[in-house]
Amino acid sequence: MTLKFITAQPRQPHLPLFIYFPGMDGTGVLFARQQAQLASRFDVCCLAISRGNLLGWDELADGVLALIDRELADGNREIHLCGESFGACLAMLVAAQLPHIQQLISINPASSFVKLPLLAMGSFGVGIVPEPLYQLSARILVGLLIEIDRVSLFDRQNLIRAMLSIDSHTVAWRLKLLREFELNMVLPHLIDVPTLLLAGEMDRLLPSKLEVQIIQRQLPRSKTILLPYSGHACLLEKDINLAQIIL
């Protein structure tokens, strides 16, 4: 199965459903630390997108909607969607097709990717990079993703493992999806969705602070929280407690 929900905690079907959409790695395993903090209030699960998945945006959204329908088979539940970076784009697409969701949380959304022409152009060559060079570049990229002193050694190692778990062809495909993502096609369908926008002010990978401010101006039921010392992969940071922020 190319799409599935995973969890690091026992499922709690009597609680509101909280679905995390992961970043470019697509594994969902990097959310474990935040999941433990959310488990007292939510039934938390993480979307996992398999290596080699070459589905388009519409197919990915349809697959997630089918998984959610399965989760809701026993009755109505509150639904909270939380997407980070690449996953924030997919979460917006899903939220636009889900009526009456309780909350959408968008963290350093990668919808800003197309606003960096040099980065977008450079992404065309990822799929032809030899695998050893790709793995080396993935390790170097860690310095752009996190504020080193705010992330434990254990979580830094987990991040590297997650990045290396997907091959260059899969990454190239997901970068292609980001180049094709059109924010203005999604936002009109999110007008009535309560939305929380989070951005790390120290994000060196994407202009996330500017992006969430642009999104907020178009969504009347949104609120922005800027994290002054946080980088792109802010949910790995020792001082970030997503449960406290959203509750």
C-alpha positions in Angstrom: 0.0 0.0 0.0 1.5 3.4 -1.0 -0.5 5.3 1.6 -1.2 4.3 5.2 -1.7 5.7 8.7 0.9 4.8 11.3 1.1 5.5 15.0 3.6 5.4 17.8 0.9 5.3 20.4 -2.1 3.0 21.0 -5.2 4.2 19.1 -7.9 6.0 21.0 -11.0 6.1 18.8 -13.1 7.9 21.4 -10.9 11.0 21.0 -10.8 13.6 18.2 -8.8 12.4 15.2 -5.5 14.2 14.6 -3.7 13.4 11.3 -0.1 14.5 10.7 1.1 14.9 7.1 4.9 14.6 7.0 7.5 16.6 5.1 9.5 15.5 2.1 10.6 12.2 3.6 7.0 11.0 3.8 7.7 8.5 6.6 5.8 10.1 9.5 8.3 8.7 12.0 9.7 12.1 12.8 6.5 13.1 14.5 6.9 10.6 17.4 8.1 13.2 19.9 5.1 15.5 19.3 2.7 12.6 19.1 3.4 11.6 22.6 2.5 15.1 23.8 -0.7 15.2 21.9 -1.9 11.7 22.9 -3.8 12.8 26.0 -6.2 14.9 23.9 -6.2 13.3 20.4 -6.2 10.0 18.6 -3.1 10.7 16.7 -2.0 9.0 13.5 0.6 9.9 10.9 0.4 9.6 7.1 3.1 7.5 5.6 3.8 7.8 1.9 5.9 4.9 0.6 9.2 5.2 -1.2 8.7 5.2 -4.9 5.2 6.6 -4.7 4.7 8.6 -7.9 1.1 9.7 -7.5 0.0 13.2 -8.4 -1.6 15.6 -6.0 -5.2 14.6 -6.8 -4.4 10.9 -6.4 -2.6 11.5 -3.1 -5.5 13.6 -1.8 -8.1 10.9 -2.9 -6.0 8.2 -1.2 -5.9 10.2 2.1 -9.7 10.9 1.9 -10.3 7.1 1.5 -8.2 6.4 4.6 -10.2 9.0 6.5 -13.5 7.5 5.4 -12.3 4.2 6.8 -11.4 5.9 10.1 -14.8 7.5 10.4 -16.7 4.3 9.5 -18.0 4.0 13.1 -19.4 7.5 13.4 -18.6 11.2 13.3 -15.5 12.5 15.0 -13.8 15.9 15.1 -10.9 16.0 12.6 -7.7 18.0 13.0 -5.3 18.0 10.0 -1.7 19.0 10.6 0.8 19.3 7.7 4.5 20.2 7.7 6.4 21.5 4.7 5.5 19.2 1.7 2.8 17.7 3.9 1.3 21.1 4.5 0.4 21.3 0.8 -1.2 17.9 0.8 -3.1 18.7 4.1 -4.5 21.9 2.4 -5.7 19.9 -0.6 -7.4 17.3 1.7 -8.9 20.0 4.0 -10.4 21.7 0.9 -12.4 18.5 0.2 -13.4 17.7 3.8 -16.5 19.5 5.2 -16.6 20.5 8.8 -13.1 19.8 9.9 -12.3 21.2 13.3 -8.8 22.7 12.5 -6.1 22.8 9.8 -2.6 23.4 11.0 0.0 24.4 8.5 3.7 24.4 9.5 6.4 26.0 7.3 4.3 25.2 4.2 6.3 24.3 1.1 3.8 26.1 -1.1 6.6 28.8 -1.1 8.9 26.5 -3.0 8.0 28.0 -6.4 8.8 31.5 -5.1 12.5 30.6 -5.1 13.3 30.3 -8.8 16.9 29.2 -8.4 15.9 26.4 -5.9 13.0 25.3 -8.2 15.3 25.2 -11.2 18.0 23.3 -9.4 15.5 20.7 -8.3 15.2 19.5 -11.9 18.5 17.7 -11.6 17.9 15.8 -8.4 16.6 12.6 -10.2 19.9 12.2 -12.2 22.2 12.7 -9.2 24.2 9.4 -8.5 22.9 7.8 -5.3 26.2 8.2 -3.3 26.3 11.9 -4.1 22.6 12.2 -3.3 23.1 10.6 0.1 26.0 13.0 0.8 24.0 16.0 -0.2 21.1 14.8 2.1 23.5 14.9 5.1 24.6 18.4 4.1 21.0 19.6 3.8 20.4 18.9 7.5 22.2 22.1 8.3 19.5 24.0 6.4 16.6 22.1 7.9 17.3 22.5 11.6 18.8 24.8 14.2 21.5 22.4 15.4 21.6 23.5 19.0 17.9 23.2 19.4 17.6 19.6 18.2 19.0 16.6 20.2 21.6 14.3 18.7 19.0 11.5 18.8 16.5 13.5 16.7 19.3 14.7 14.3 20.2 11.1 13.6 16.5 10.2 13.1 16.2 13.0 10.6 19.2 11.8 8.6 17.8 8.2 8.6 14.4 9.5 7.4 16.0 11.5 4.6 18.2 8.6 3.5 15.2 6.2 3.5 13.9 7.7 0.2 15.8 7.6 -3.0 16.7 10.5 -5.3 14.0 9.5 -7.9 11.2 9.8 -5.2 12.6 13.1 -4.0 12.7 14.4 -7.6 9.0 13.4 -8.1 8.0 15.2 -4.9 9.9 18.3 -5.9 8.1 18.2 -9.2 4.8 18.2 -7.3 5.9 21.2 -5.4 6.8 23.0 -8.6 3.2 22.3 -9.8 1.4 23.2 -6.6 -0.8 26.3 -7.0 -1.7 27.9 -3.6 -4.4 30.1 -5.1 -6.3 27.1 -6.4 -6.6 25.8 -2.9 -7.2 28.8 -0.6 -10.7 29.7 -1.9 -11.9 26.4 -0.6 -10.4 27.0 2.8 -12.2 30.3 3.6 -14.4 28.7 6.3 -11.7 26.4 7.7 -10.2 27.4 11.1 -6.5 27.5 10.3 -3.4 27.8 12.5 -0.3 28.9 10.6 3.2 28.2 12.2 6.5 29.4 10.8 10.0 29.3 12.0 11.6 32.7 11.7 15.1 31.1 11.3 13.9 28.9 8.4 16.9 28.9 6.0 15.3 26.5 3.5 12.1 28.4 2.6 10.6 31.9 3.1 8.1 30.4 5.5 7.4 33.6 7.6 6.4 35.5 4.4 4.4 32.5 3.1 2.2 32.2 6.2 1.5 35.9 6.2 0.4 35.7 2.6 -1.9 32.8 3.4 -3.3 34.5 6.5 -4.4 37.5 4.5 -6.6 35.3 2.3 -8.1 33.1 5.1 -10.3 35.1 7.5 -10.5 32.3 10.0 -6.7 31.9 10.3 -4.1 32.8 12.9 -0.4 33.0 12.6 2.2 32.1 15.2 5.8 32.9 14.4 8.5 30.8 16.2 11.4 33.3 16.6 14.3 30.8 17.1 13.0 27.9 15.1 14.2 26.5 11.8 12.4 24.6 9.0 12.0 21.2 10.8 10.8 23.0 14.0 8.8 20.0 15.3 12.1 18.2 16.1 13.2 21.0 18.4 13.5 20.3 22.1 11.6 23.5 23.1 8.6 23.2 20.7 5.5 21.6 22.1 2.8 21.5 19.5 0.2 20.4 22.0 0.7 23.5 24.0 0.7 25.7 20.9 -2.6 24.4 19.5 -4.5 23.8 22.7 
